[in-house]
């Protein structure tokens, strides 16, 4: 083999070795950080078919549409609020959703301890703005007002009732007193029996369907024929009582309970809704997109559709409700319900 031939054979090998020697290993592509959201309930359960569940569905919407990872902790004891929040904060979660008025103080304290974490405090009015806390609040008095007006207009006995959680929680109190005010607005002579579950602690007031059911039955015995149930599983007990007796129409709360309490569909007139799902989702999205703003964020309220009872609601009742909704929005109708129960 000639020298020239040997050189021609070796040239590709030499060229390949030179390329290998000069090549630098490519830097590994950093793994994209997953945005994580944690939710801490009050002493209510995540499957309460109402308040906690509606908020968790907002988080789940963010999982589906925004690709976040999410977990929740159900609080068993109010003394665990700080500990439960810290579990998510210490694990580096980006957003922590705390559900309920009672978690307000723990949320604000945690926000100051973990300034790089965004906190969504549902039903937690912010008297002063902390940059990393958004209080998702609702005008429950307006939702209650519309529910009370509907109940009074639909009542045949002239007696309507409400079975509620404790009035020590301002949103619950605003629902109940708004309901009373709305009923009296359209029908001054209507009798409104509002019962709050105040004889137990916070660990029981929203998780007592037996009390809700028995209280509703006692109202039916007094001639009440429309009942507003508002207070997690406690309120759900009232809805189910109406369904079982067929002696009263029911009004749900927080979410459209036609879907969450299907056993009450046959008597469920509507639900006084707070758009917890969309409100929670929008704040998570704002945190992800760098559009976060601390302070109070007011979510929308409305009545749910009449569903199976649609044919039973007269046109004049619909027209009156439309007038009331417009008046509440433009300020020409006032509920006159203060932010919290007077002490």
N, C-alpha and C positions, 0 to 999 in steps of 0.2 A: 504494500500500500504506500502510495507516495505521500510525501510530507504535506502537499497541498490537500490531498484527500482527507488526511487525518485532521487537519485544521478545520476543514469544512464540517466534519463530523462533530468536532468538539465545540464549535462556535455556538450552537443552540444551547448546549449544556452550560457553557460559561455564561451566556446571556441570562439564562434562567436563574443561575446562582447569584448573579449580580442583582437581579430584580428582587430576589428573596432577601438578600442582605440589606438592600436599601428600603424595602417596604417596612412601614411602621404599623404595628397592630392597631386596628380601628378601635377607637374608644367605645366602650359599651354604651348603648342607649339607655339613659336612666329610666327606670320604671316610673310610669305616670302615677302620681300620688292619688289614691282613691279618696274622694270626698266622703266623710263619714258623719252621720247624724244619729244622735242618741236621744231617746225620749224617756222622760221620767214622769210616771203618773202620780197623781195624788193617791189617796187611799182607795179610789175607785179602780175598777179593773179595765184592762185594755179592750175587753169585749162587752163593755157596758151597753152597747147598741145605741150610744148617745154621745156624750161629750168626749171621753177619752178615745173612743173608737173613731169618731169623726176626725179628730186631730191626727191619729195614727194613720188614717187613710190618706191624709195630706202628705205625710212622710212617705208612705208607700207609693204615692203618685210620683214623688221625687225619685224614688228608686227606679220606677219604670221609665220615666221620661228623661231623667237627668243622669241616671247611672250611679247614684249615690249608694253607699252601703248604710244599713240602718239596723239598730237594735233598740229594744225597750227594756225598762225595769219597772215592775209594778211595786209601788211602795206599800209595805205592810204596816208600817208604823211611822207617824209623822216625825218621830225623832230621827228617822233615817234619811230625811230629805237631803241634807248636806252630803252624807256618805254616798248616796245613790248618784247624785250629780257628780261628785268627785271621781266615781268609777269611770265615767266617760271622759271627764276633763283630763285626768291623769293618763288616760290611754291615748290622748292626742286627738280626740274627736273635734271636728270643725264647728259643728253646730249642736247645741243641746236644747231640746224642746222640753219645757217644764209645764205640765198641764194643771191649771187650777189656781184660784186665788190664794189658797193656803200656802202655795210654794213661792209666793212672791218675795218674801224676805230672804229665803235661802237662795233664790235665783240671783238677787242683787248682790248678796254677799259673795256668792261664787263668781259672779262676773268680775268683781273687783279683784278677786284672788287669781282669776285666770283671764287676764285682759285680751289674750289672743284667741279666745273662744267666743263665738257668737251665741247668744242666748235668746230664745224665743219664749217669752212668758205668756202663755195663753190665759186670758182673763186676768191679767196682772197690769193694772193701771200704774203708769210710771209718773209719780209726782215730780221727780227730777230725772233728767236724762242722763243715763249712763251709756257711753258710746256703743258698747257691745251688747246692749239689751234692747230688744224690741218687744214692747207690750202689745200683744194682739188682743184687742178689746172689741166689744160689740155693744150696740145699743139695745140691750135686752128689753128695756122698758117699751121700746117701739114694737118689737116682735110680740111681746106680751099684750100690748094694747090692741094690736090687730087680732090676736087670738081671742081676747076677751070680747071684742066687738062682735066677732063671728059667733062666739058661743052664745052671747045674749040674743043675737038676732035669730039664731036657730033654736033656742030653747022654747019648749012648749009649756013648761011648768012655771017659767019665770024664776027658776032657781038654777044657778050654775056653781061649779066648784073647782078647786085646784088642790092637788096633792103634791107637795113640794119638799125638797130637801131643806136644810136649815137656812133661816133668814139671816144667819150670821155671815153667810157668804153673799156679798153684794150682788153678783149677777143673778143669783137665785131670787133674792128679794126684789130686784128690779123686774124680773119676769112676773112674779106674783102680783106686785103692786101695779105694774103696767096692765096686767090682765084685768085687775079690778077696775082701773081707770077706764080702760077701753069699753068694758061692759056698761059702766055707768054713763059713758059718753053717748052711746046709742040708745040706751034704755035705762033711764034714771031710776025706774022702780024695780029693776032686777035685783034679786037677792044673790049676793056673791059670798060663798063660803070658802075661804082660803085657809088651808091647814099646812103648817110647816112642821117638819120632823125635827123638833128642837130638843127633845128629851133624851137624846143620845149624843155620843161624841162624833167627831168628824169621821172616825173610822167606820161608822155604822150608818150615818145619815143618808148616804148615797147608795148603799148596798143592802137595802132592806125591802125587797119586793113584797114580803109578807105584810109588813106594816102598810106599804103603799096600797096593797089590795084590800086589806081590812078597812083602811081609812076611806077608800073609795066606796066600798060597800055601805059604810055608815052614812056617807053623803047621799047615796042612792035611797037609803031608807028615809032620808029627810026630804025627798022629792027632787033632788038634783038630777038633771037629765043631760048635762054636758060637763065633762071633767077634763081639766088640763093637768097632765102628769109631767112634772119637771123635776128631775133629781136622780139621774142615772137609773140604776136598777130599781130604786124605790119608786120613781115615777112610772117605770115600766109596769110595776105591779098594778098601778091604777088603771093603765090602759087595758091590761089583761082582765081585770075585774069587769070593766065595761063590756068586753068581748064575751065573757062567760055568762053574764046576766042578760045581755041584750037590752038593758034598761037605760043605758046612757050612751051618748056619743063621746068619743075621746079625741083629745088633741095632744099630740106628741111634742117633743122639744129637741132643740139643737141640730138634729139632722132629720131628713125625711124618714120618719119611723115606719112608713109603709113598707120600706125595704128591710129595716133592721128588727122590727117586731111584727113579723108577718101574721102571727096569731091574733093580732088586733085589727087586721085589715077590714074586717066586716063592719067595724064601728068607728074606724079612724077617719075623722073629718079632715084633719090637716095636721101639720106640725109647725111650731114656731121656730124657724130655722136660723141658726147662726152658721155662716159659711165657713166652718172650721177647716174643712179640707182644702179649699182654694186659698184661704188666708195663710194657712201653714205652708203650703206648697210655694206660694209667691215669695214668702220671706226666705225660705231655703234657697230658692232660685236667685234672689237678690244677693244673698251671701256668696253664692258660687260665682256670680257675675261681677262682683265688686261694686254692687249698687246698694249696699247695706246702709241703712240709716237707723240710729238708735232712737228711742222715744216711743210714743204711742202710735199704733197703726190701727185704724178703725176698719173692721171687717163688715161686710154687708149682712143685713137680716131680711127675712121675708117669710111669707107663709108658703108651705109646700102645696102642691096640687091636691085637689079633692079626691083624686083617684076613683075608687069604687063608689064613692058617695057623690060623685059629680052631679048626677041627675037630681039629687035631693036638695041642691043649693039653688034657691030661686034667683032669678036674674036681678031683682032689686037688692038682694043681699050682696051679690057680686059688685054691683054698681056702688053700693055704699062702702064696701071694702076698698075699691079703687079710689074713691074720694078720700078715704082716711089715709091710705098709703101715700097719695100725692101730698096731702096736708102735712103728714109727718115728715116727708122729705123736704118740702119747701118751708117748713116752720110755721105754717098757719094753724097747725094743730099741735098742741103741747101735751105731753103726758103728765107733766108736773110731778114726775117721780125723781127725787134727788139721787145722786150717785150712790149713796149708801143709806141704810136704815138709820134714822136719827137716834142718837144715843139718849 
